[in-house]
Amino acid sequence: MVARNAWVDSRPKSEVNSPARLWLPALRKRPTGPQTNTVGNMATQKWMSWLEDRHYDKAPIKEAIIDIQIENSPSLTLANFEKVEISPPQGYTERQKVMIGQLQGRLERGILTATAKQDQMGYAFVGGEGKHIVQFRVNGFTFSRLAPYQTWEQLRDEAKTLWESYRQIVGALPVVRIGLRYVNQLDLPLPMRDFRDFIRLYPEVSADLSQQLAGFFLQVQIPQEDLGAMLILNEAMVPPSSPGVASVVLDIDVFKQGLRLESDDEVWNVLEALRVRKNLIFEGCITNNMRELIS
């Protein structure tokens, strides 16, 4: 493990002392009781404020997604949506069906047969000049913002307005899962000496193999124990967005499940916490060189 990460110690001091490397231990040690006016607490609050206010002029976000799932209820079916004759929210276009596919296999007398079917789960609407997509489903609500990304406040406030419309249809069913997902595309300038000049999460190739990569995909799943949440982090090389760059997708999905929240205020408080953690994770995956490119 030491050898695998030894390169960190050889990085410039400004890189070793990156925000995520310094702040994560402090965040994990945050006191849960009444705050005292100590230097340590003041420093932690300063770091948290930086994370909450951090904004990149050239944010590499291709899609930002808020997903809220509700408790299954026999009384809530697609018929509920049809009964109220759900119409597009203000500023959104005509509704489209949201389908879910199922593949079923059956083995009988040594012969395997497969059947596929699709079931409708709800409706989707497109707004914001094609940049906003919202889904109203029998099992939950999803709101997406496509590039160009604006601000967290705009994303959250639009989602809140749409969530209130969704609540009018499904009623006060408890929320069981809350997720926040940001899909980033990092364009690394060529020629490039090393991926490590720009990203801090990358596949380590054996020294006995060629170090030239034509592509890669990796996934890590990391419990966020202090939040009771889970992080699924995907990273992959994709076709370049333009000549002279190597493009890498950094997909950050952080979520809490096993919940039973009846208050919408609790729902949005959880999303605020996930948003701060998402920022910390993003900062922990990039270098100062990457920050300069997107600032």
Secondary structure, 3 states (H helix, E strand, C coil): CCCCCHHHHHCCHHHHCCHHHHHHHHHHCCCCCCCCCCHHHHHHHHHHHHHHHCCCCCCCEEEEEEEEEECCCCCCCHHHHHHCCCCCCCCECCCEEEEEEEEEEEEECCEEEEEEEEEEEEEEEEECCCCEEEEEECCEEEEEEECCCCCHHHHHHHHHHHHHHHHHHHCCCCEEEEEEEEEEEEEEECCCCCHHHCECCCCCCCCCCCCCCCCCEEEEEEEECCCCEEEEEEEEEECCCCCCEEEEEEEEEEEEEEEEECCHHHHHHHHHHHHHHHHHHHHHHECHHHHHHHC
